[in-house]
Amino acid sequence: MCSTIIRVDVGLNGAKTFIKVRKDNSSLVVPQAKVNENSKSSLSLVAWVLFGSSSFLNVIFIGALCMCFFYIFQYKKKLRGIGKSANALETNLRCFCYEELERATNGFQKELGRGSFGVVYEGVINIGSEIPIAVKKLNTLLFQQVEMEFKNELHAIGLTHHKNLVRLIGYCEAEKERLLVYEYMSNGTLASLIFSEVKPEWKLRLEIASGVARGLAYLHEECITQIIHCDIKPQNILIDEYYNARISDFGLAKLLKMNQSRTNTAIRGTKGYVALEWFKNMAITAKVDVYSYGVLLLEIICCRRNVEMDLEEEEKVILIDWACDCYSRGTFDPLVEDDKEAFDDKKNMMKLVMISIWCIQEDPILRPTMKKVTQMLEGVVEVEPPPFPSQFSRHSQNP
């Protein structure tokens, strides 16, 4: 038996009560093994809760650190990007050693062309694969001017990427040697194309005119930094293997700051293509390129140079004078004589002449932007009859 019954007399009137008493207190004591087991379970539960909470907090902490490092990395990357925009030497342009370019051009043997600042040579460079190149070796006799052109070229074209701009592959800066490495343009310059005995197809000339306009519009309005080329002429327009026009030679280019639309600088450019404001001590804007483009467009239409002193008819010597005279008389045919394709597309030809006259206006404000020029060429914007340029505008090309 685990218990016994005891009778107890309580109170009055012989009242009785019974108390059940256990013989031992075994049932009152919890077994030690069970206590230990429950304690261990409780401790394990607490440990797992603490560990889980700690792991969750650790994950949050590590995630926060990763986010901080990510944003710091992005910020530094952004700063490096800003630095690259300010310095073309830090772009993706490749730095060549002089000996490498000397080998690539076979000792600077095959000359492609030359100008006042240097000579361009043909070559082949191996950068993963063999690539035809044109190496512009700047004239070291005029080192200070050459250094300025070298830096201008790197800073200007190093920031650009457009199908109507020539691509600069790299450069070489060794002691006093300064060289620029371009992709090779297999069809030479626009000058060699339009000033040859055989006139290029009219359709091709229209495509080239549009390509140059698009390239200039990109430089003026779509670049990170607005670029004024300052020397647009047929010799600086290269033709690639697919007969796309590529603007080249940014040695005289002027870069404007983001909040800047005009600048004051010394005369730049080539006689015959230079806008009037260069000679009038006026602020220089992108409209100087628009003027040069107007002269270039007339040369593309007529397939002749802007000045030809050996012509017997004096009125035809200066192309822009002659074009303006023809426009004022309403007789466009003489401008494209012996050019059947242009005759057959007379309406379009007249439109192009009017666009060119808009571009060579004396007042820069009257000239359209290059973006508007592209729209007029594409037929998006109607070409209104331009005002007749003043006599001063047409006879002021002497520096």
C-alpha angles and dihedrals in degrees: 000000000000095000145020134215118237123192115218127188111221134175128346134318092044094287114177135197134187125222123197110216125189116228093225137013097236094120091052093061120074111226112259093227090056091049091051092048093050091046092051091049091050092048091048091050092049091046092051091047091050092045092048092049091047092049091049091050090046091052090050091047094048090046090052091050091050091051091050092050090047093053092045089051092049091048092051090046089053091050090050089050090053089050091052091053089055095047122042091194087072095054125096091279112129120238110222127195117236094244091053092056091042089058092042091056094040091244094323090294109146112061119205099180145320140221141174093286101044152305130289119220132192120237148147124238128191112222101153088317134020112276126185110235142183114221118203109205109197121222107259093196088078094043100163093049090043091051090052092050091045093054093042091053093049095045094045107041093028088071097047137087119176134132091238095054124078112247119240109215100184150311144237126224110181120156102301095342116107119184134171122204119210135177109266118256107209098199098055125221132338087242092062089048102049099031095054125105092256114061116226118242114285092235091054091050090052091051091049092049090052092046093053090048091052091049092052092046088054092051093048102042114009105045124101086242120026110249126201107199095202096192111062110162137130092266090061095050112086125197119219128209091276092049094251115152114243122191111223143169106061094176093118095038120133120215118208126204120248093261094039125094101167140031142186115234143145120280113286132177140048127304111260094031099056119113120235096245090070088070097040099061090246127148111272119235137169086277089084087069089048090057092050090048090054090056091045091050091054089051090052091049096047099030092225137105121268091245124032111171096182095067116116094216106073094203090064097051096090108046099207090051091051093045091050091049091050090048093050090051093043092235109127098158097086090061092065102031114161089017106113095177092055091046090052090052094045097145092055091043091054090049091054092050090052091049090052091051090051088053096052096052113139093229109068090210090064093054116093122238116257089249089059090046090057090049091051091049091050093047094244091118123040116241111235119204106272124229115257110261115245123256089249090057092053100046105039105089095112110104 
